[in-house]
Amino acid sequence: MNLYAARIEALRSFMKENNIDVYYVPTADYHGSEYLDDHFKLRA
């Protein structure tokens, strides 16, 4: 199992143990700005 697969499996286990069905990761800031600050680039 590679590193990414292990991390995903750990996340899935954590979510199942804590009854978490969804975790939302936004791709925009609160105002819908064209240029994002690094703080809002969570997926990068």
Secondary structure, DSSP 8 states (H G I E B T S, - for coil): --HHHHHHHHHHHHHHHTT-------SS-TT--SS--GGG----
